[in-house]
């Protein structure tokens, strides 16, 4: 009887500990932006965005990018035109799939637990499609407000990189 009571206690404690983590991850906000262009090739777009620090050459908000290493991970520190800083860590990189994933370690954005993937794929009708997605927890604003901010950043970047690749 004592063993059954202990088993019930362990199950209850596990539910108390695990349930909030499941709810938190289920409530993460998502941002997603995709744009296609027949005027570019996947190779031209990947040539522009494939280098993790090349974002300074195509995103209109980014004035500078500096690479460093921390705990064996590639880190980029982005500086915007108005001086804001973003510190991001490369999580995975797949040149063959034309995709990379990164996390934000520090930023002025109203998000935390942010992870994003930027990828290029061949468009069904020729040309290229750029897809930029992320999951995050909103911080100090609603999920919808955080999503609108992040998707605005993505839209500006995708539009600019497609224009650059078309040249």
DOMAR-877128 format. One record per residue: x, y, z of N, C-alpha, C in turn. Coordinates in nm, 2 decimals. Layout:
N
@n_u:X | n_v:Y | n_w:Z | ca_u:X | ca_v:Y | ca_w:Z | c_u:X | c_v:Y | c_w:Z
...
//
This chain:
167
@n_u:0.08 | n_v:-0.12 | n_w:0.00 | ca_u:0.00 | ca_v:0.00 | ca_w:0.00 | c_u:0.09 | c_v:0.13 | c_w:0.00
@n_u:0.20 | n_v:0.12 | n_w:0.08 | ca_u:0.28 | ca_v:0.24 | ca_w:0.08 | c_u:0.35 | c_v:0.27 | c_w:-0.05
@n_u:0.38 | n_v:0.16 | n_w:-0.13 | ca_u:0.44 | ca_v:0.18 | ca_w:-0.26 | c_u:0.34 | c_v:0.24 | c_w:-0.35
@n_u:0.22 | n_v:0.21 | n_w:-0.35 | ca_u:0.12 | ca_v:0.27 | ca_w:-0.44 | c_u:0.10 | c_v:0.41 | c_w:-0.40
@n_u:0.10 | n_v:0.45 | n_w:-0.28 | ca_u:0.09 | ca_v:0.59 | ca_w:-0.24 | c_u:0.21 | c_v:0.67 | c_w:-0.29
@n_u:0.33 | n_v:0.61 | n_w:-0.28 | ca_u:0.45 | ca_v:0.68 | ca_w:-0.33 | c_u:0.44 | c_v:0.70 | c_w:-0.48
@n_u:0.39 | n_v:0.60 | n_w:-0.55 | ca_u:0.38 | ca_v:0.61 | ca_w:-0.69 | c_u:0.28 | c_v:0.72 | c_w:-0.73
@n_u:0.17 | n_v:0.73 | n_w:-0.66 | ca_u:0.08 | ca_v:0.84 | ca_w:-0.68 | c_u:0.14 | c_v:0.97 | c_w:-0.65
@n_u:0.22 | n_v:0.98 | n_w:-0.55 | ca_u:0.28 | ca_v:1.11 | ca_w:-0.51 | c_u:0.38 | c_v:1.15 | c_w:-0.62
@n_u:0.46 | n_v:1.06 | n_w:-0.67 | ca_u:0.56 | ca_v:1.08 | ca_w:-0.78 | c_u:0.48 | c_v:1.13 | c_w:-0.90
@n_u:0.37 | n_v:1.06 | n_w:-0.94 | ca_u:0.30 | ca_v:1.10 | ca_w:-1.06 | c_u:0.24 | c_v:1.24 | c_w:-1.04
@n_u:0.19 | n_v:1.27 | n_w:-0.93 | ca_u:0.14 | ca_v:1.41 | ca_w:-0.90 | c_u:0.24 | c_v:1.51 | c_w:-0.91
@n_u:0.36 | n_v:1.49 | n_w:-0.85 | ca_u:0.47 | ca_v:1.58 | ca_w:-0.86 | c_u:0.52 | c_v:1.60 | c_w:-1.00
@n_u:0.53 | n_v:1.49 | n_w:-1.07 | ca_u:0.57 | ca_v:1.50 | ca_w:-1.21 | c_u:0.47 | c_v:1.59 | c_w:-1.29
@n_u:0.34 | n_v:1.57 | n_w:-1.27 | ca_u:0.24 | ca_v:1.65 | ca_w:-1.34 | c_u:0.25 | c_v:1.80 | c_w:-1.31
@n_u:0.28 | n_v:1.82 | n_w:-1.18 | ca_u:0.30 | ca_v:1.96 | ca_w:-1.14 | c_u:0.42 | c_v:2.03 | c_w:-1.20
@n_u:0.53 | n_v:1.95 | n_w:-1.21 | ca_u:0.65 | ca_v:2.01 | ca_w:-1.27 | c_u:0.65 | c_v:2.02 | c_w:-1.42
@n_u:0.59 | n_v:1.91 | n_w:-1.49 | ca_u:0.60 | ca_v:1.91 | ca_w:-1.63 | c_u:0.49 | c_v:1.99 | c_w:-1.70
@n_u:0.37 | n_v:1.99 | n_w:-1.64 | ca_u:0.25 | ca_v:2.06 | ca_w:-1.70 | c_u:0.28 | c_v:2.21 | c_w:-1.73
@n_u:0.34 | n_v:2.29 | n_w:-1.65 | ca_u:0.36 | ca_v:2.43 | ca_w:-1.68 | c_u:0.46 | c_v:2.44 | c_w:-1.80
@n_u:0.56 | n_v:2.35 | n_w:-1.81 | ca_u:0.65 | ca_v:2.36 | ca_w:-1.93 | c_u:0.58 | c_v:2.32 | c_w:-2.06
@n_u:0.48 | n_v:2.23 | n_w:-2.05 | ca_u:0.41 | ca_v:2.20 | ca_w:-2.17 | c_u:0.32 | c_v:2.31 | c_w:-2.21
@n_u:0.25 | n_v:2.38 | n_w:-2.11 | ca_u:0.17 | ca_v:2.49 | ca_w:-2.14 | c_u:0.25 | c_v:2.61 | c_w:-2.20
@n_u:0.36 | n_v:2.63 | n_w:-2.14 | ca_u:0.45 | ca_v:2.74 | ca_w:-2.19 | c_u:0.49 | c_v:2.72 | c_w:-2.33
@n_u:0.53 | n_v:2.60 | n_w:-2.37 | ca_u:0.58 | ca_v:2.58 | ca_w:-2.51 | c_u:0.46 | c_v:2.58 | c_w:-2.60
@n_u:0.35 | n_v:2.54 | n_w:-2.56 | ca_u:0.23 | ca_v:2.54 | ca_w:-2.64 | c_u:0.18 | c_v:2.68 | c_w:-2.67
@n_u:0.21 | n_v:2.78 | n_w:-2.58 | ca_u:0.17 | ca_v:2.91 | ca_w:-2.60 | c_u:0.27 | c_v:3.00 | c_w:-2.67
@n_u:0.38 | n_v:2.95 | n_w:-2.71 | ca_u:0.48 | ca_v:3.03 | ca_w:-2.79 | c_u:0.42 | c_v:3.09 | c_w:-2.91
@n_u:0.45 | n_v:3.21 | n_w:-2.93 | ca_u:0.40 | ca_v:3.28 | ca_w:-3.05 | c_u:0.49 | c_v:3.24 | c_w:-3.17
@n_u:0.43 | n_v:3.25 | n_w:-3.29 | ca_u:0.50 | ca_v:3.22 | ca_w:-3.41 | c_u:0.49 | c_v:3.34 | c_w:-3.51
@n_u:0.60 | n_v:3.36 | n_w:-3.58 | ca_u:0.60 | ca_v:3.46 | ca_w:-3.68 | c_u:0.65 | c_v:3.39 | c_w:-3.81
@n_u:0.59 | n_v:3.44 | n_w:-3.92 | ca_u:0.62 | ca_v:3.37 | ca_w:-4.05 | c_u:0.61 | c_v:3.47 | c_w:-4.16
@n_u:0.71 | n_v:3.47 | n_w:-4.25 | ca_u:0.70 | ca_v:3.56 | ca_w:-4.37 | c_u:0.76 | c_v:3.48 | c_w:-4.48
@n_u:0.69 | n_v:3.48 | n_w:-4.60 | ca_u:0.74 | ca_v:3.41 | ca_w:-4.72 | c_u:0.71 | c_v:3.50 | c_w:-4.83
@n_u:0.81 | n_v:3.51 | n_w:-4.92 | ca_u:0.79 | ca_v:3.59 | ca_w:-5.04 | c_u:0.87 | c_v:3.52 | c_w:-5.15
@n_u:0.80 | n_v:3.52 | n_w:-5.27 | ca_u:0.86 | ca_v:3.46 | ca_w:-5.39 | c_u:0.89 | c_v:3.56 | c_w:-5.50
@n_u:0.99 | n_v:3.53 | n_w:-5.58 | ca_u:1.02 | ca_v:3.61 | ca_w:-5.69 | c_u:1.07 | c_v:3.53 | c_w:-5.81
@n_u:1.02 | n_v:3.55 | n_w:-5.92 | ca_u:1.06 | ca_v:3.48 | ca_w:-6.04 | c_u:1.18 | c_v:3.55 | c_w:-6.10
@n_u:1.22 | n_v:3.66 | n_w:-6.05 | ca_u:1.33 | ca_v:3.74 | ca_w:-6.11 | c_u:1.46 | c_v:3.70 | c_w:-6.05
@n_u:1.47 | n_v:3.60 | n_w:-5.96 | ca_u:1.59 | ca_v:3.56 | ca_w:-5.90 | c_u:1.61 | c_v:3.41 | c_w:-5.89
@n_u:1.73 | n_v:3.37 | n_w:-5.87 | ca_u:1.75 | ca_v:3.22 | ca_w:-5.86 | c_u:1.78 | c_v:3.19 | c_w:-5.71
@n_u:1.76 | n_v:3.07 | n_w:-5.67 | ca_u:1.78 | ca_v:3.03 | ca_w:-5.53 | c_u:1.93 | c_v:3.05 | c_w:-5.50
@n_u:2.02 | n_v:3.03 | n_w:-5.60 | ca_u:2.16 | ca_v:3.04 | ca_w:-5.58 | c_u:2.20 | c_v:3.19 | c_w:-5.55
@n_u:2.13 | n_v:3.28 | n_w:-5.63 | ca_u:2.16 | ca_v:3.42 | ca_w:-5.60 | c_u:2.12 | c_v:3.47 | c_w:-5.47
@n_u:2.00 | n_v:3.42 | n_w:-5.43 | ca_u:1.95 | ca_v:3.46 | ca_w:-5.29 | c_u:2.04 | c_v:3.40 | c_w:-5.18
@n_u:2.07 | n_v:3.27 | n_w:-5.20 | ca_u:2.15 | ca_v:3.21 | ca_w:-5.09 | c_u:2.29 | c_v:3.27 | c_w:-5.09
@n_u:2.34 | n_v:3.32 | n_w:-5.20 | ca_u:2.47 | ca_v:3.39 | ca_w:-5.20 | c_u:2.47 | c_v:3.51 | c_w:-5.12
@n_u:2.35 | n_v:3.58 | n_w:-5.12 | ca_u:2.33 | ca_v:3.70 | ca_w:-5.04 | c_u:2.31 | c_v:3.67 | c_w:-4.89
@n_u:2.23 | n_v:3.57 | n_w:-4.86 | ca_u:2.20 | ca_v:3.55 | ca_w:-4.71 | c_u:2.27 | c_v:3.43 | c_w:-4.65
@n_u:2.34 | n_v:3.35 | n_w:-4.73 | ca_u:2.40 | ca_v:3.23 | ca_w:-4.67 | c_u:2.51 | c_v:3.25 | c_w:-4.57
@n_u:2.59 | n_v:3.36 | n_w:-4.58 | ca_u:2.69 | ca_v:3.39 | ca_w:-4.48 | c_u:2.61 | c_v:3.45 | c_w:-4.36
@n_u:2.63 | n_v:3.40 | n_w:-4.24 | ca_u:2.56 | ca_v:3.44 | ca_w:-4.12 | c_u:2.57 | c_v:3.59 | c_w:-4.09
@n_u:2.68 | n_v:3.65 | n_w:-4.13 | ca_u:2.70 | ca_v:3.79 | ca_w:-4.10 | c_u:2.67 | c_v:3.88 | c_w:-4.22
@n_u:2.63 | n_v:3.82 | n_w:-4.33 | ca_u:2.60 | ca_v:3.90 | ca_w:-4.45 | c_u:2.48 | c_v:3.99 | c_w:-4.44
@n_u:2.40 | n_v:3.97 | n_w:-4.33 | ca_u:2.28 | ca_v:4.04 | ca_w:-4.31 | c_u:2.30 | c_v:4.19 | c_w:-4.32
@n_u:2.42 | n_v:4.24 | n_w:-4.29 | ca_u:2.45 | ca_v:4.38 | ca_w:-4.29 | c_u:2.45 | c_v:4.43 | c_w:-4.43
@n_u:2.46 | n_v:4.34 | n_w:-4.53 | ca_u:2.47 | ca_v:4.38 | ca_w:-4.67 | c_u:2.33 | c_v:4.38 | c_w:-4.74
@n_u:2.23 | n_v:4.32 | n_w:-4.67 | ca_u:2.10 | ca_v:4.32 | ca_w:-4.74 | c_u:1.98 | c_v:4.36 | c_w:-4.65
@n_u:1.99 | n_v:4.36 | n_w:-4.52 | ca_u:1.88 | ca_v:4.41 | ca_w:-4.44 | c_u:1.89 | c_v:4.56 | c_w:-4.42
@n_u:1.79 | n_v:4.63 | n_w:-4.45 | ca_u:1.80 | ca_v:4.78 | ca_w:-4.44 | c_u:1.81 | c_v:4.83 | c_w:-4.30
@n_u:1.77 | n_v:4.76 | n_w:-4.20 | ca_u:1.79 | ca_v:4.80 | ca_w:-4.06 | c_u:1.92 | c_v:4.78 | c_w:-4.00
@n_u:2.00 | n_v:4.69 | n_w:-4.06 | ca_u:2.13 | ca_v:4.65 | ca_w:-4.00 | c_u:2.25 | c_v:4.73 | c_w:-4.06
@n_u:2.32 | n_v:4.80 | n_w:-3.98 | ca_u:2.43 | ca_v:4.88 | ca_w:-4.02 | c_u:2.56 | c_v:4.81 | c_w:-4.01
@n_u:2.57 | n_v:4.71 | n_w:-3.91 | ca_u:2.70 | ca_v:4.64 | ca_w:-3.90 | c_u:2.67 | c_v:4.50 | c_w:-3.84
@n_u:2.77 | n_v:4.42 | n_w:-3.86 | ca_u:2.76 | ca_v:4.28 | ca_w:-3.81 | c_u:2.90 | c_v:4.24 | c_w:-3.77
@n_u:2.92 | n_v:4.19 | n_w:-3.65 | ca_u:3.06 | ca_v:4.15 | ca_w:-3.60 | c_u:3.04 | c_v:4.00 | c_w:-3.55
@n_u:3.13 | n_v:3.92 | n_w:-3.60 | ca_u:3.13 | ca_v:3.78 | ca_w:-3.56 | c_u:3.22 | c_v:3.75 | c_w:-3.45
@n_u:3.18 | n_v:3.66 | n_w:-3.36 | ca_u:3.27 | ca_v:3.62 | ca_w:-3.25 | c_u:3.23 | c_v:3.47 | c_w:-3.21
@n_u:3.29 | n_v:3.42 | n_w:-3.11 | ca_u:3.26 | ca_v:3.28 | ca_w:-3.07 | c_u:3.24 | c_v:3.28 | c_w:-2.92
@n_u:3.14 | n_v:3.20 | n_w:-2.87 | ca_u:3.12 | ca_v:3.19 | ca_w:-2.73 | c_u:3.08 | c_v:3.05 | c_w:-2.71
@n_u:3.15 | n_v:2.98 | n_w:-2.62 | ca_u:3.12 | ca_v:2.84 | ca_w:-2.58 | c_u:3.11 | c_v:2.75 | c_w:-2.71
@n_u:3.20 | n_v:2.78 | n_w:-2.80 | ca_u:3.20 | ca_v:2.70 | ca_w:-2.92 | c_u:3.10 | c_v:2.73 | c_w:-3.03
@n_u:3.01 | n_v:2.83 | n_w:-3.00 | ca_u:2.91 | ca_v:2.87 | ca_w:-3.10 | c_u:2.95 | c_v:3.00 | c_w:-3.17
@n_u:2.91 | n_v:3.01 | n_w:-3.30 | ca_u:2.92 | ca_v:3.13 | ca_w:-3.37 | c_u:2.82 | c_v:3.23 | c_w:-3.32
@n_u:2.87 | n_v:3.35 | n_w:-3.29 | ca_u:2.78 | ca_v:3.46 | ca_w:-3.24 | c_u:2.80 | c_v:3.58 | c_w:-3.34
@n_u:2.68 | n_v:3.64 | n_w:-3.37 | ca_u:2.69 | ca_v:3.76 | ca_w:-3.45 | c_u:2.63 | c_v:3.87 | c_w:-3.36
@n_u:2.69 | n_v:3.99 | n_w:-3.36 | ca_u:2.64 | ca_v:4.10 | ca_w:-3.29 | c_u:2.60 | c_v:4.20 | c_w:-3.40
@n_u:2.47 | n_v:4.23 | n_w:-3.41 | ca_u:2.42 | ca_v:4.32 | ca_w:-3.51 | c_u:2.40 | c_v:4.46 | c_w:-3.45
@n_u:2.43 | n_v:4.56 | n_w:-3.52 | ca_u:2.40 | ca_v:4.70 | ca_w:-3.48 | c_u:2.31 | c_v:4.76 | c_w:-3.59
@n_u:2.20 | n_v:4.82 | n_w:-3.54 | ca_u:2.11 | ca_v:4.88 | ca_w:-3.63 | c_u:2.16 | c_v:5.03 | c_w:-3.66
@n_u:2.09 | n_v:5.09 | n_w:-3.76 | ca_u:2.12 | ca_v:5.23 | ca_w:-3.79 | c_u:2.11 | c_v:5.32 | c_w:-3.68
@n_u:2.02 | n_v:5.29 | n_w:-3.58 | ca_u:2.00 | ca_v:5.38 | ca_w:-3.47 | c_u:2.08 | c_v:5.34 | c_w:-3.35
@n_u:2.17 | n_v:5.24 | n_w:-3.36 | ca_u:2.26 | ca_v:5.20 | ca_w:-3.25 | c_u:2.21 | c_v:5.08 | c_w:-3.17
@n_u:2.09 | n_v:5.03 | n_w:-3.19 | ca_u:2.04 | ca_v:4.91 | ca_w:-3.11 | c_u:2.13 | c_v:4.79 | c_w:-3.14
@n_u:2.15 | n_v:4.70 | n_w:-3.04 | ca_u:2.23 | ca_v:4.58 | ca_w:-3.06 | c_u:2.15 | c_v:4.46 | c_w:-3.04
@n_u:2.18 | n_v:4.36 | n_w:-3.13 | ca_u:2.12 | ca_v:4.23 | ca_w:-3.12 | c_u:2.24 | c_v:4.13 | c_w:-3.11
@n_u:2.23 | n_v:4.04 | n_w:-3.02 | ca_u:2.33 | ca_v:3.93 | ca_w:-3.01 | c_u:2.26 | c_v:3.80 | c_w:-3.04
@n_u:2.31 | n_v:3.73 | n_w:-3.15 | ca_u:2.24 | ca_v:3.61 | ca_w:-3.19 | c_u:2.34 | c_v:3.49 | c_w:-3.21
@n_u:2.30 | n_v:3.37 | n_w:-3.17 | ca_u:2.38 | ca_v:3.25 | ca_w:-3.18 | c_u:2.34 | c_v:3.16 | c_w:-3.29
@n_u:2.43 | n_v:3.12 | n_w:-3.37 | ca_u:2.39 | ca_v:3.02 | ca_w:-3.48 | c_u:2.37 | c_v:2.88 | c_w:-3.42
@n_u:2.25 | n_v:2.83 | n_w:-3.44 | ca_u:2.22 | ca_v:2.70 | ca_w:-3.39 | c_u:2.25 | c_v:2.58 | c_w:-3.49
@n_u:2.21 | n_v:2.60 | n_w:-3.61 | ca_u:2.24 | ca_v:2.50 | ca_w:-3.72 | c_u:2.25 | c_v:2.57 | c_w:-3.85
@n_u:2.33 | n_v:2.51 | n_w:-3.94 | ca_u:2.36 | ca_v:2.57 | ca_w:-4.07 | c_u:2.36 | c_v:2.45 | c_w:-4.17
@n_u:2.29 | n_v:2.46 | n_w:-4.28 | ca_u:2.28 | ca_v:2.36 | ca_w:-4.38 | c_u:2.30 | c_v:2.43 | c_w:-4.52
@n_u:2.42 | n_v:2.43 | n_w:-4.57 | ca_u:2.44 | ca_v:2.49 | ca_w:-4.70 | c_u:2.37 | c_v:2.42 | c_w:-4.81
@n_u:2.37 | n_v:2.29 | n_w:-4.81 | ca_u:2.30 | ca_v:2.22 | ca_w:-4.91 | c_u:2.15 | c_v:2.25 | c_w:-4.92
@n_u:2.09 | n_v:2.26 | n_w:-4.80 | ca_u:1.94 | ca_v:2.29 | ca_w:-4.79 | c_u:1.92 | c_v:2.44 | c_w:-4.79
@n_u:2.02 | n_v:2.52 | n_w:-4.80 | ca_u:2.01 | ca_v:2.66 | ca_w:-4.80 | c_u:1.92 | c_v:2.71 | c_w:-4.68
@n_u:1.97 | n_v:2.68 | n_w:-4.56 | ca_u:1.89 | ca_v:2.72 | ca_w:-4.44 | c_u:1.98 | c_v:2.73 | c_w:-4.32
@n_u:1.95 | n_v:2.82 | n_w:-4.23 | ca_u:2.02 | ca_v:2.83 | ca_w:-4.10 | c_u:1.92 | c_v:2.87 | c_w:-4.00
@n_u:1.95 | n_v:2.83 | n_w:-3.87 | ca_u:1.87 | ca_v:2.86 | ca_w:-3.76 | c_u:1.95 | c_v:2.93 | c_w:-3.65
@n_u:1.89 | n_v:3.02 | n_w:-3.59 | ca_u:1.97 | ca_v:3.10 | ca_w:-3.49 | c_u:1.87 | c_v:3.14 | c_w:-3.37
@n_u:1.93 | n_v:3.17 | n_w:-3.26 | ca_u:1.85 | ca_v:3.22 | ca_w:-3.15 | c_u:1.90 | c_v:3.36 | c_w:-3.11
@n_u:1.81 | n_v:3.44 | n_w:-3.05 | ca_u:1.85 | ca_v:3.57 | ca_w:-3.00 | c_u:1.89 | c_v:3.56 | c_w:-2.86
@n_u:2.01 | n_v:3.60 | n_w:-2.83 | ca_u:2.06 | ca_v:3.60 | ca_w:-2.69 | c_u:2.03 | c_v:3.73 | c_w:-2.62
@n_u:2.04 | n_v:3.85 | n_w:-2.69 | ca_u:2.01 | ca_v:3.98 | ca_w:-2.64 | c_u:1.95 | c_v:4.06 | c_w:-2.75
@n_u:1.85 | n_v:4.14 | n_w:-2.72 | ca_u:1.79 | ca_v:4.23 | ca_w:-2.82 | c_u:1.69 | c_v:4.33 | c_w:-2.75
@n_u:1.66 | n_v:4.44 | n_w:-2.82 | ca_u:1.56 | ca_v:4.53 | ca_w:-2.77 | c_u:1.42 | c_v:4.49 | c_w:-2.81
@n_u:1.41 | n_v:4.38 | n_w:-2.88 | ca_u:1.27 | ca_v:4.33 | ca_w:-2.92 | c_u:1.19 | c_v:4.28 | c_w:-2.80
@n_u:1.06 | n_v:4.29 | n_w:-2.80 | ca_u:0.98 | ca_v:4.25 | ca_w:-2.69 | c_u:0.95 | c_v:4.10 | c_w:-2.70
@n_u:1.06 | n_v:4.02 | n_w:-2.71 | ca_u:1.05 | ca_v:3.87 | ca_w:-2.72 | c_u:1.16 | c_v:3.81 | c_w:-2.63
@n_u:1.14 | n_v:3.68 | n_w:-2.60 | ca_u:1.24 | ca_v:3.60 | ca_w:-2.53 | c_u:1.22 | c_v:3.46 | c_w:-2.58
@n_u:1.31 | n_v:3.37 | n_w:-2.56 | ca_u:1.31 | ca_v:3.23 | ca_w:-2.61 | c_u:1.29 | c_v:3.23 | c_w:-2.76
@n_u:1.35 | n_v:3.32 | n_w:-2.83 | ca_u:1.33 | ca_v:3.34 | ca_w:-2.97 | c_u:1.43 | c_v:3.24 | c_w:-3.05
@n_u:1.37 | n_v:3.17 | n_w:-3.14 | ca_u:1.45 | ca_v:3.08 | ca_w:-3.23 | c_u:1.39 | c_v:3.10 | c_w:-3.37
@n_u:1.48 | n_v:3.12 | n_w:-3.47 | ca_u:1.43 | ca_v:3.15 | ca_w:-3.60 | c_u:1.51 | c_v:3.07 | c_w:-3.71
@n_u:1.44 | n_v:3.05 | n_w:-3.82 | ca_u:1.51 | ca_v:2.98 | ca_w:-3.93 | c_u:1.48 | c_v:3.07 | c_w:-4.06
@n_u:1.59 | n_v:3.09 | n_w:-4.13 | ca_u:1.59 | ca_v:3.16 | ca_w:-4.26 | c_u:1.63 | c_v:3.06 | c_w:-4.37
@n_u:1.54 | n_v:3.05 | n_w:-4.47 | ca_u:1.57 | ca_v:2.95 | ca_w:-4.58 | c_u:1.53 | c_v:3.00 | c_w:-4.71
@n_u:1.59 | n_v:2.94 | n_w:-4.81 | ca_u:1.56 | ca_v:2.97 | ca_w:-4.95 | c_u:1.53 | c_v:2.84 | c_w:-5.02
@n_u:1.42 | n_v:2.84 | n_w:-5.10 | ca_u:1.37 | ca_v:2.72 | ca_w:-5.17 | c_u:1.34 | c_v:2.76 | c_w:-5.31
@n_u:1.35 | n_v:2.66 | n_w:-5.40 | ca_u:1.30 | ca_v:2.69 | ca_w:-5.54 | c_u:1.15 | c_v:2.71 | c_w:-5.54
@n_u:1.11 | n_v:2.81 | n_w:-5.61 | ca_u:0.96 | ca_v:2.84 | ca_w:-5.63 | c_u:0.90 | c_v:2.74 | c_w:-5.73
@n_u:0.78 | n_v:2.70 | n_w:-5.71 | ca_u:0.71 | ca_v:2.61 | ca_w:-5.80 | c_u:0.71 | c_v:2.66 | c_w:-5.94
@n_u:0.70 | n_v:2.79 | n_w:-5.96 | ca_u:0.69 | ca_v:2.85 | ca_w:-6.10 | c_u:0.83 | c_v:2.90 | c_w:-6.15
@n_u:0.94 | n_v:2.86 | n_w:-6.09 | ca_u:1.07 | ca_v:2.91 | ca_w:-6.12 | c_u:1.10 | c_v:3.03 | c_w:-6.03
@n_u:1.22 | n_v:3.06 | n_w:-6.02 | ca_u:1.26 | ca_v:3.17 | ca_w:-5.92 | c_u:1.29 | c_v:3.11 | c_w:-5.79
@n_u:1.28 | n_v:3.20 | n_w:-5.69 | ca_u:1.31 | ca_v:3.16 | ca_w:-5.55 | c_u:1.21 | c_v:3.20 | c_w:-5.45
@n_u:1.20 | n_v:3.13 | n_w:-5.34 | ca_u:1.11 | ca_v:3.17 | ca_w:-5.23 | c_u:1.20 | c_v:3.18 | c_w:-5.11
@n_u:1.18 | n_v:3.29 | n_w:-5.03 | ca_u:1.25 | ca_v:3.31 | ca_w:-4.90 | c_u:1.15 | c_v:3.29 | c_w:-4.79
@n_u:1.18 | n_v:3.21 | n_w:-4.70 | ca_u:1.10 | ca_v:3.18 | ca_w:-4.58 | c_u:1.17 | c_v:3.21 | c_w:-4.46
@n_u:1.11 | n_v:3.30 | n_w:-4.37 | ca_u:1.18 | ca_v:3.34 | ca_w:-4.24 | c_u:1.07 | c_v:3.31 | c_w:-4.14
@n_u:1.10 | n_v:3.22 | n_w:-4.05 | ca_u:1.00 | ca_v:3.18 | ca_w:-3.94 | c_u:1.07 | c_v:3.18 | c_w:-3.81
@n_u:0.98 | n_v:3.19 | n_w:-3.71 | ca_u:1.04 | ca_v:3.19 | ca_w:-3.57 | c_u:0.93 | c_v:3.15 | c_w:-3.47
@n_u:0.97 | n_v:3.11 | n_w:-3.35 | ca_u:0.89 | ca_v:3.09 | ca_w:-3.24 | c_u:0.95 | c_v:3.17 | c_w:-3.13
@n_u:0.87 | n_v:3.22 | n_w:-3.04 | ca_u:0.92 | ca_v:3.31 | ca_w:-2.93 | c_u:0.81 | c_v:3.33 | c_w:-2.83
@n_u:0.84 | n_v:3.38 | n_w:-2.71 | ca_u:0.75 | ca_v:3.42 | ca_w:-2.61 | c_u:0.75 | c_v:3.58 | c_w:-2.61
@n_u:0.63 | n_v:3.64 | n_w:-2.62 | ca_u:0.62 | ca_v:3.78 | ca_w:-2.62 | c_u:0.66 | c_v:3.83 | c_w:-2.48
@n_u:0.72 | n_v:3.94 | n_w:-2.47 | ca_u:0.77 | ca_v:4.00 | ca_w:-2.34 | c_u:0.73 | c_v:4.14 | c_w:-2.33
@n_u:0.63 | n_v:4.17 | n_w:-2.25 | ca_u:0.58 | ca_v:4.31 | ca_w:-2.22 | c_u:0.48 | c_v:4.36 | c_w:-2.32
@n_u:0.44 | n_v:4.27 | n_w:-2.42 | ca_u:0.34 | ca_v:4.31 | ca_w:-2.52 | c_u:0.26 | c_v:4.18 | c_w:-2.55
@n_u:0.15 | n_v:4.20 | n_w:-2.62 | ca_u:0.07 | ca_v:4.08 | ca_w:-2.66 | c_u:0.15 | c_v:4.00 | c_w:-2.76
@n_u:0.11 | n_v:3.87 | n_w:-2.78 | ca_u:0.16 | ca_v:3.79 | ca_w:-2.88 | c_u:0.14 | c_v:3.85 | c_w:-3.02
@n_u:0.02 | n_v:3.91 | n_w:-3.04 | ca_u:0.00 | ca_v:3.97 | ca_w:-3.17 | c_u:0.08 | c_v:4.09 | c_w:-3.20
@n_u:0.11 | n_v:4.17 | n_w:-3.09 | ca_u:0.20 | ca_v:4.29 | ca_w:-3.11 | c_u:0.34 | c_v:4.24 | c_w:-3.14
@n_u:0.39 | n_v:4.14 | n_w:-3.07 | ca_u:0.53 | ca_v:4.09 | ca_w:-3.09 | c_u:0.54 | c_v:4.03 | c_w:-3.23
@n_u:0.43 | n_v:3.96 | n_w:-3.27 | ca_u:0.43 | ca_v:3.90 | ca_w:-3.40 | c_u:0.44 | c_v:4.00 | c_w:-3.51
@n_u:0.36 | n_v:4.11 | n_w:-3.50 | ca_u:0.36 | ca_v:4.22 | ca_w:-3.60 | c_u:0.50 | c_v:4.28 | c_w:-3.61
@n_u:0.57 | n_v:4.30 | n_w:-3.50 | ca_u:0.70 | ca_v:4.36 | ca_w:-3.50 | c_u:0.80 | c_v:4.27 | c_w:-3.57
@n_u:0.80 | n_v:4.14 | n_w:-3.53 | ca_u:0.89 | ca_v:4.05 | ca_w:-3.59 | c_u:0.86 | c_v:4.03 | c_w:-3.74
@n_u:0.74 | n_v:4.02 | n_w:-3.78 | ca_u:0.70 | ca_v:4.00 | ca_w:-3.92 | c_u:0.73 | c_v:4.12 | c_w:-4.00
@n_u:0.73 | n_v:4.24 | n_w:-3.94 | ca_u:0.77 | ca_v:4.36 | ca_w:-4.01 | c_u:0.92 | c_v:4.36 | c_w:-4.04
@n_u:1.00 | n_v:4.31 | n_w:-3.95 | ca_u:1.14 | ca_v:4.30 | ca_w:-3.97 | c_u:1.17 | c_v:4.20 | c_w:-4.08
@n_u:1.10 | n_v:4.09 | n_w:-4.08 | ca_u:1.12 | ca_v:3.99 | ca_w:-4.18 | c_u:1.08 | c_v:4.04 | c_w:-4.32
@n_u:0.96 | n_v:4.11 | n_w:-4.33 | ca_u:0.92 | ca_v:4.16 | ca_w:-4.46 | c_u:1.02 | c_v:4.26 | c_w:-4.52
@n_u:1.07 | n_v:4.35 | n_w:-4.44 | ca_u:1.17 | ca_v:4.45 | ca_w:-4.49 | c_u:1.29 | c_v:4.37 | c_w:-4.54
@n_u:1.34 | n_v:4.27 | n_w:-4.46 | ca_u:1.46 | ca_v:4.20 | ca_w:-4.50 | c_u:1.44 | c_v:4.12 | c_w:-4.63
@n_u:1.33 | n_v:4.05 | n_w:-4.64 | ca_u:1.31 | ca_v:3.96 | ca_w:-4.75 | c_u:1.29 | c_v:4.05 | c_w:-4.88
@n_u:1.22 | n_v:4.15 | n_w:-4.87 | ca_u:1.20 | ca_v:4.24 | ca_w:-4.98 | c_u:1.34 | c_v:4.30 | c_w:-5.03
@n_u:1.42 | n_v:4.33 | n_w:-4.94 | ca_u:1.55 | ca_v:4.39 | ca_w:-4.97 | c_u:1.65 | c_v:4.28 | c_w:-5.03
@n_u:1.65 | n_v:4.16 | n_w:-4.97 | ca_u:1.74 | ca_v:4.06 | ca_w:-5.03 | c_u:1.69 | c_v:4.01 | c_w:-5.16
@n_u:1.56 | n_v:4.01 | n_w:-5.19 | ca_u:1.52 | ca_v:3.97 | ca_w:-5.32 | c_u:1.56 | c_v:4.08 | c_w:-5.42
@n_u:1.55 | n_v:4.20 | n_w:-5.39 | ca_u:1.59 | ca_v:4.31 | ca_w:-5.47 | c_u:1.74 | c_v:4.31 | c_w:-5.50
@n_u:1.82 | n_v:4.28 | n_w:-5.40 | ca_u:1.96 | ca_v:4.27 | ca_w:-5.42 | c_u:2.00 | c_v:4.15 | c_w:-5.51
@n_u:1.93 | n_v:4.04 | n_w:-5.49 | ca_u:1.96 | ca_v:3.92 | ca_w:-5.57 | c_u:1.92 | c_v:3.93 | c_w:-5.71
@n_u:1.83 | n_v:4.02 | n_w:-5.74 | ca_u:1.78 | ca_v:4.04 | ca_w:-5.88 | c_u:1.88 | c_v:4.13 | c_w:-5.96
@n_u:1.97 | n_v:4.19 | n_w:-5.89 | ca_u:2.06 | ca_v:4.28 | ca_w:-5.96 | c_u:2.17 | c_v:4.20 | c_w:-6.03
//
